[in-house]
Amino acid sequence: MRIISICPSNTELIGYLGLTEKLVAVDDYSDWPSEVNQLPRLGPDLHIDMDRLQSFEPDLVLASLSVPGMERNIEELQKRNIPHLVLNPNTLDEIADDLLLVGQYTKCELRAQQLFKRFKQIILDYKTLAKDVKKTTVYWEWWPKPVFTPGKQNWLTEISQLAGGVNIFESENIASVQTNWDDVYKRNPEHICLVWVGVQTNKVNLDVVYKRPKWMTLQAIEKKNIYILEEPFFCRPSPRLLIGLKKVAAILHPNRFPPFDGTDPLLHKNTLE
């Protein structure tokens, strides 16, 4: 089977299913598993070279609607009658369901079912640990200017809850919220997590945050509870979000959750024991 992924989260899902060797090409931003770095690139996920994609004669293209503008890819795949599957998860449960769906399309049902069961157990384990913990407020920043942050209909709100926290923008019943520095200041979060989309951690400049009007008096900054986190673990709707959950839970409540050791809870058992 010849598979093409045109979105990093889909490439990662293929990796979990053990099907990386079936990939014949990927988008420019896919970077995990590391084996995909040897594959032909088809351009950025919003500007896929469809002529080149078609030349690989794929049996299945994994497409996505996770970023506005990806609709153009779907329209072009439909126009060319290229076999494809569109994923658009917003919750952890939907990501788990996508494991089963892609498993069915790729005849990898057993592996998918095993991952699905493990995925659900990890969520249950964290839900149990978070049940009686004193909740702390968290501000997630996707982009600094204009400010974008996840709302209620995004996995980071769910991850916050599983980690014993509360997303300060969970009151906004949308997936992505465009707001401003003053609004964040008024909500006065206890923790700030910077996960700037497409930006490596070593490129995130904290001085930009510290210079915002009045922000040095935020309780998160006064207590030095500001963190630069890895964008792939928090901004892509793939099973790797569980790594992000494991990391942020250990940050918010180190006495309640296991320490972060860098391992993937979906690929390494007994991580909560």
N, C-alpha and C positions, 0 to 999 in steps of 0.2 A: 504494500500500500504506500502510495506517495502522498505525503501530507505537507501542506504549507501553512504556517502560522503568520498572521499579519498584525499581531499584537503581543507584547511581552507577557501579559498574564496568561494568554492561551499557550504560548510556548512553554511556560512554566508548568501549566497543567499537563501538557504532553510529557514533560520531564517526569512528573510524579507517576504517570501511568507507565513509565518505562518504554516510551515509544520514540525517544529522541532520534534513534537511528532511522526512523521512518520519515523524518523531516528532510525535505530537499531544498528548502529555502525559507527565510524568515524576514521580518521587517528589520529596519536598522537598529531599533532600540532593544531588541531581545538580547539578553546577556546571561541567562541561566536556563538550563545547565550550561557549564562552560563549553561543552562540545558544540554548541550552536555557533560559537564564535568562528568556526571553520566553514560555516555554510554560506552560500550566496545570499546577498542582501537585496531586498526589493524596494528600498526606500523607507522614509519615515512612515509611521502608521497612518498619518493623515494624507499621505501622498504616495501611495503604493503604485509602482510601475506595473500596471496591469498587463501590458504586452509581454513583459518579461515573465510575470507570474504565469500567464497562459502558456508560455513556451516550455514550462516545466511539466505540463500535462498532469496536473495534480488529480488524485482521486478524491481528495477532500481538502478544502481550504477552511481553516478555523478563523472566522472573522469576529468582530466585536463592535459593540455600540457604547463602550465604556467612556469614550471621549467625544464630545460634540464635533461633528464633521466627518466621523467615520461612516456616516450614511452613504457617502459617495462611493466608498468601497463596495458596499452591499449592492448598490444600484448597478455598478459596473459588473460585478460577479453575476448578477441576475441577467443582465443584458447579454453576457457572453455564454450563458448557460454552463458556468463552471460550478461543479458540485461544492457546496459550502454549508457551513453550520455557523449560525450567529449566536454568540454568547453575550449576555448583558447583566451579570449578577450585581446586586447592590448589597446583599447580606451574606453572612457566613453560610447560612443554610443554602442559599442559592448557589454559592461556590461549591459546596458539597454535592448538590444536585447535578452541577455541571460535570463533576467527575464521573458520575453515573452515565450522564447523557453522552459524553465523549467516549466513555468506555463502550457503550452500545454501538456507536458509529464505527469504532475502530476494532470491534470484536475483542475487546480487552475487559470483558465484564467482571471476571473474577478479581483481577487486580483493582478495578474501580470499586467494587463492593468492599474489599478489604480496606481501602483507603477511606471510603465513605464511613464505615463503621468506626475506624480509628479517629477520624475527624470529629464525628459526633461525640465520641467519648472524651476527647480533649476539651471540647466546649463544655460538656457536662462537668468535668473535673474543675474547670476554672469557675464555672457558675457556682459550684458548691463552695469553693474557697472564698469567693467574693461575697457570699450570702450575708455574713454577719460583720463584714469589715466596715469601718467608718468611711463613707464615700468622700473622695476628694475631687475638687473641680479641675478640669483640664481644658486648655485651649490648644487646638491643633491648627497650625498654620500651613496651608498648602502653597500660598504665594504671598509675598510681602507687600506688593503695591501694584495694582489695587489688591486689597486683602481678600483672599479666598480661604474659606474654612468649611469643613464638613458639617452638614446639618443632620437632622434626625434620620433621614433616609439614606444613610451611608454606614458602611461597615465600621468606621472609626468610632461612631457612637456606641455600637455594640461592643467593640473591643474595649472601649473605655469602661463600660459597665462590667464586663468580665474581668477587668483588671482592678476593680474596686474604685472606679472613678465615674465622673459625670462630665460629659462633653457640655461646655457652657453654651453651645449653640444647638443643643438637642431640642430646644423649644421651637426651632425653625423647621417646619415640616417639608423640607426639600433635601436633596442630596448635597448640593453645593451652595454655600451662602457667600455672596459678595457683601462685605461690610467695611468698616473703617476702624482706625486705631482708637478713636474715642469710644466706640461701642464696646470694643474688647476691654478697654480700660474700666468702663463702668461695670462690667461683669466681673472684673478683678479675680482672675483664676489663680488657684494655688500652684498650678503647674503649667508650663508652656512647652509644647512639643513642636519643634520646627521640622517639617518634612516637605521642603520645597520641591515641587514636582519637576523631575528632570535635572535636579541640581545635586551634585555629589556633596557629601558631608563636609569635605575640606574646602568647599567653595562657599559655604554658608557663613556669612559675616555677622557675628553677634552685635557688632557696633551699630549696624543698621537698625537693630531692634532697640538698643539702648538709647538711641537718639530720638526716639519717638516721644512726643510731648507727654510728660508726666509718667511715662512707663517705668522709670526707675523707682517709682513708689508702689508699683504693683507688688502684691505679696509674693508672687512667684519669683520675681527678680530680687526682691529684698532677701528672700530665703535661698536664693541661688538654685531655684527649681526650674531651670531652663535647660532644655536638652536639644541637641542636634541629632536627629535620628535618620536611619537609612531609608531613603525614599522607597526602594523596592519592597521593604517589609511592611509598608503602611499605605502605599498609594496605588498598588496594583491589585485588582480583584482576583487573586490566585491563592492557592493553599499556603503560600509563603507568609500570608498574613498571620498565621499561627506563630511564626517566629517573632513577628512584631508584638503579638499579644504576650508572648512569653517575656519579651524584653521590657515592655512598658509596665507589666504587672510587677516585675521585680523592682522597677524604679519607684512606682507609686507606693507599694507596700512591701518593702524588703523583708519585713518580719512575718509576713503572711504567705507570700508566694516564694517558690524556689528561685535561687539565684540564676541569672542568665548566664549560660555556659556556651552560647553560640550554636548549639545543636538544634536541629529541626525536630520539633515534637512529633511531627507526622511520620518522620522516617526513623526516629529513635524512640523505642518504647520505654515505659517506666520513668518518664521525665518528671512526673509529679510525685514520685515515691521517694 
